[in-house]
Amino acid sequence: MAVRGKLIAVIGDEDTCTGFLLGGIGELNKNRKPNFLVVEKDTSITEIEETFKSFLTRNDIGIILINQFIAEMIRHAIDAHLHSIPAVLEIPSKEHPYDASKDSILRRAKGMFSAEDFR
């Protein structure tokens, strides 16, 4: 039996999700749950957080991509995720540029190394 790889999940605005779906990442699991959430103006923070937490518990997801401005809405949940899989990567959107100072993964990585490590 062939071993399937893990999926990429996306939580993003319409443009971000559309781009990734056109790239072929869209999947439904055996419970007919998609691996993406399109966040619109009327999407509640509770729904975003619940979707994020459900992606964390799915064993078929290896990477979660989330627009950084959406990640800011559920920062506490992202910061509480300490496992390496699924990896959580914050990405820019068309309307909101990437800000490295807000990226929790980058902040954790910087804390692992000292300036001496790079000499």
Number of C-alpha atoms within 10 A of each C-alpha: 3 4 5 7 9 13 18 20 27 26 24 27 20 13 13 20 23 16 11 17 14 9 9 9 16 17 15 10 10 7 6 8 11 15 22 25 19 15 19 10 6 6 11 12 13 11 12 20 19 14 16 23 14 12 24 21 10 14 11 17 18 18 19 21 22 25 23 23 21 20 26 16 15 16 16 11 14 19 14 8 14 12 9 9 13 23 17 24 18 25 19 17 18 10 9 11 12 16 12 12 8 15 19 18 17 14 12 12 9 11 9 9 10 9 7 6 7 6 5
